[in-house]
Amino acid sequence: MGQSSDRAGKRAGVRDLEREDLPSVGGLFQRTFRKGGEPPASLIDYLREVFFEHPWQDDELRSKVFVGENGDVQGFVGVFPSRLELDGRPLRAAFAGSMMVEHPDRNPLAGARLLRAFLAGPQDISLTETANAVALGMWQKLALPLDTAYSLNWLRVFRPTAAAVGVVERKFPTARILRPVAAAADALGERAGFSSLRMPAAVAGRRTAFRDATQAEFAEALLSLKDSFTLRPMWDRTALDWFTQHARQKRATGKPFWRLALSPKGEVVGCYVYFASRGGIGWLLQALCTPAIAGDLVDDLFAHADGQGCAGLRGGGHPWLTPELISRKAIFYGRAFLVAHSKDASLLQPIRSGTALISGLAGENWTRLIGDSFD
């Protein structure tokens, strides 16, 4: 009798994720972020891969579940271990993502308990780059504010009517049937002489050359360019390939386009990858460059996406690109927020100054759990 009570007591509250929890977490994910129903086997397999076969797997940085008195999973926060370095000093980091609670009205403290359990871990720095308004409120109640520079989501419109349809599609996928009507309306507007938001294919006076790249060439460029950031991931080729391959599998975002920027001497001075489908709104996952060519990179990015027939292009916070985005008619808005916490305030200074590489492939946006579907 006493042993049974002990087991029940250990199971109640917040504990580390176990492999046998994955079907329950998958079901919770389906009910919270999708349309419900039984979780597909592909989702369960994916949860196993990202939370138990991560290249930087750390048994002390485990995802957390909130369980009821009967041991049933009622809440979850995914924890993605990360390895960062600050001026050569290795750091243990962790990203929190995919926070969800079953019946939050019945479990009003479950989310806060999951977040506190995450923050109590052994990591040097705790982050999230995908906090929604609800999750942000939990961080703020702990006196942990968002970082504005990395939370500036943006949208650049090329075809206004099609872009409006694309925004509606995110909520109602059946709105896709309106794409041909939207394309016709945008073409009519351009012929009528309305102010165009389209981008020129070439910009006069630009010395930087751009070309398409393979995924492997893009990875090599990232490994070189990341060293210009004060706080950066400790990628090696094996880990980086794992992240990029997961990002490439995000079918809902469209086809990936890998691009390199070259100096007049042929040196790689920038790179970016974005995803796009004709008539839809493309998505920038990652862009790195030397400061001198930031404007050239944004010009090429917009022109390339426009040339692929995108209605628009969106992305998360890239502080090193923000001035160029502002001057090129990008719209800024709040959607996913970045929050960082550390007991050592010096570790947060690069984030405050915008010299940290902690988002996109360096963060958690590579995962299919954000914005993709499972069969």
N, C-alpha and C positions, 0 to 999 in steps of 0.2 A: 504493500500500500504506500509506504513511504517512498519507495523508488519511483512509483508511478507519479506521485505528486511532484517529486523532484524534476522528472522529465517534463511535466507540464509547465512547471515554473520556469525552467530554462527556455522553453519554447515561446513563452509569452513575451511581447515587447519587440525590441529591435535586436537582430542578430545578423551574422554574416550569411550571405547567399551560399546555398549548397546546390550541387548539380541536380538533386532531386526536386528542387524548387522551380526549375525552369519551366515546366508545363504550366504551373500556377502563375508564374510571372508573365508567360506568354499570353495566358488568358486575360490577365489584368491589363496588359498592353493593348490587346484587341478591344477590350471594353472602354479603355480610357482614350486611346488615340485613333482607333479605327472604328468600324461599324459593329463591333461585337462578333459573336459567333465563336466557334472553336478555333483556337490558334493553329495555323497550318504548321506542318512538320518543318517546313523551311525556316519559319520564325524560331522555333525551338532550337534548331540546329545553329541558327545564326547567333542566338543568345549564348549558346554554349561556346561558340568560337570567339566572340568578342570579349566575354567575361571570364573564360577559363583557358583560352589559347592565345591570348594577347602576347605579342613579342616582348613586352615589358611586364609580364605577369609578376605580381607581387602578392604573396599570400597574406601579407599584413595590410594590403590595400584592396579589400574585397568590397563588392557591392553589398548593399544592406537590404534586408526585408523587414517589414513590420508584420508581426504575426499576432493573431488573436489568441484567446485562452485555449482554443482547441487546436492551435498550431497551424491554422489556415492563413495563407499569405494574404494580407490586406493592404500592403503598401510596399513600395520598392523605390530605391534610388540606385541607378547604375553608377559604378565608380570605374573610371578609366585611368590606370596608372600611367604616369609620364616621367620621363627623365629629362630634366632641364639642366642648363649650366649658366652660371652668371660669371662672366669674365674668367672662365676656366674652372670655376668652383662647381662641382656636381651637386645637383639638388634633386630631392625626391618630391615629386609633385603628383597631384591627383585631380582629375576633372569629374564633377558630378553632373550626370545627365539623366534624362528619362525618369524624372521623379513622378510618381503616381500613387494615389491612395484610393482604395475602394470605399465608396460612400463617405466622403470627407465630412459630411454633416454628422455622421455617427462616430467618426474618428477625427475630431477637430485638431488633435495634437499629434497625429501620426506623422504628418509631413515635417513638422518642426522637430520631432524626435529623430526622424531619419536624417535630417540635415545636421542636427547636433552630433549624431553618431559619426557621420562623415567627417565633420570638422574636427572631431576628437581623435582622428587617426594620426599615425606617425609621420605623415607627409610634412615637408618643409613649407609647402605652399598649396593652398586649396583654391580651385577655380571652377567656374562654369562659364561657358560662352553661349549657352542656349536657354537661359532662364526665361520663362514666360512671365507674365504679369503676376500670376499667383506665386510662383517660386521666388520671384524677385522680392515680393512682400515678405516672405519668410526670411530671406537674407537680411533685408532691411530692419526687421524686428530684432535682429541680432547686432544691429548697428554696423552692418556691412553694406555700404552703398555700391551702386553700379559704377563701372568705369565708363565715362561718357565717350571717350575717343574710340574704344573698341565696341561700343554699343550702338554706334551710328549706322544702322542699316540704311541702305540707299537703293534707289531705283532710277534708272535712266530710260526714258521712254523714247522709242523711235517711231512707232506707229500707234497713235493714241487710242483709236477705237479698238484695235486688236489687243493692246495692253490692258484696256478696261475689261475685255472679255477674259484675258489671262488671269487677272486678279479674281474675277468671279469664279473661274475654274478651280481655284484653290479650295473654295468652299463647296462648289457644286460642279463636279467634273462633267456633267452632261452639258454644261454651257459650251463645251468644245464645238458643238454643232454650229455655233454662231461664228466660228472663225472665218468661213468664206464671206459672210456678210460684212464682217469687220474689215477684212482685207479690201473688199470693194469700196467700203466707205473711206478708208484711208487713202486709197488710190485716187478717188474722186476729189478728196480734199486737197491733195497735192496738185492735181491738175487745175483745180480752181484757184490756186495761188495762195493758199493759206500758209502761214509760217511753218517751215519744215523743221522737223526734229531729226531728220536723217543725218548720217555722218559721212563726210567725204572719204573715199577710199584711200586717198593720199593727202598728206599735209605738207604744204610747201615749206622748204627750209629744214625739214627734219633730217638729222644726220644719223639717227639710230635706224638700223635695219631690223626687220622682224621676219621670222619664218616659222612655218609649222615645224613641230618637233615630235619625236617619238616619246612614249612614256619614259623610256630609259634615259633619253637626253634631258627631259624635264627633271627627272630625279637627280641627275648629276649637277644640273644647274642649281637646284635647291640646296644640295650639299655644299656648294661653293658660296652661294649668296647668303646663306643663313648666318655666316660668321660676321656679317656687318651689324647684327643685332646684339645688344648687350645681354639680354636674357633670351635664350634660344633652346630648341630641343637638341638632345644629344643623339640625333639620327645617325645610324649607319645605313648602308644600302639595303640590308635585309629588312630592317624595321620600316624604312621609308617605302620600300616596295610593298610591304604588307598594307600600309595605310593607303597608298595610292590605288592598290588593287581593290580594296574595299570601296573607296570612293568611286572607282570606275563602274562598279556593279550597281550604282544607284540609278536604276533604269528610269525612274519617274522624272529625273531631271534632264533627260535627253542624252545626246552624244557628247563625250568630252573632246575638247579641242586644246591641245598642248602647244604653246607658243614660246619662242625664245626671242630676246632682244640682243642685238649684236652692235658693238661699237664700230667705228670706222676701221679699227685694227682687227676686227673679227673676234673680239673678246665678248664673252657672255656677260651682259650687264643687267639682265632682267629676264623674268619668265612669268608666265601665268597659265592657269588652266581654268576653263569655264565649261559649262554644260549648256546645250541648247537644242531646241527642236524648232523647225520652221513654224512661224505663227505663234509660238509660245514666248514666255518670259524666261530668258536664260539666267544662269546663276553662276557667279564667280566664286570659286572655292578658294583659290590662293593666287596671290600676285606678289612678287618680290622684285626689287630693282634698286639700283643706285639712285640717290636723291636727284641727280642731275637729269635723269631721263624719265621721271615719274609722269610728266605731262605727255611725253611721247608714248609711254606705255598705255595710258588711259585712252589716248587718241586711237591707237591701234586696236585696243580691246573693243572699243565702241564700234569702230569701223568694221572690224571682223564680225562682231555679233550682228550688226546691221546687215552685212553682206550675206549672212547665213539666213536672213529672213526673220530674225527675232523681232517680236513686238516691242521688247524692251530687255533690259538686263538689270539684275539686282545682285546685291552682295552684302556681306557683313562689314564690320569695322576694320578698315585698313588705314590706320592713322597717317601712314606715309603717303597715301594717295588722296586723303580728304581734301586738301586745297585744290587739287586738280579736278576732283569730282565736282566740287562746288562750282568751279568756273566753267564747267561743261554741262550745266543744266541738270545735274542729278538732284533728285528729291530725297530728303532724309526723313526717316521715320523710326519709331520704336517698335520692334517686333521681338527680337531675341537679345537678351542683355548679358554682358560679361561682368562677372563679379569675381574678385580675388581677395584672399585673406591669408595672412601669415603673421605669426607672432613676431617675426623679424621684419620690421618696417622697411629695412633696406632692400629686401627682396621685391617689394612692391614699387620701388622707385622707377625701374625701367618701364613698368606698365603705365604709371602716371605720366611719364614723359613720352610714351608712344614708341619706345625703342625695344619692345619685347615682341618676339615672334611666338604667340600663344594661341593662335586661332587657325581655323581651317584644318589643314593637314597636321598642324602643330597642336591642335586642340581636340575637338570632338565632332566637328562637322563632317568628317570623313565617313561616319557610321551610317549604315542604311536605316538605323532606327529613327533617324531624322529625315523625314520627307520621302521615304520610299515605301513600296508596298511589297507584300509577300504572298505568294500563291498558296 
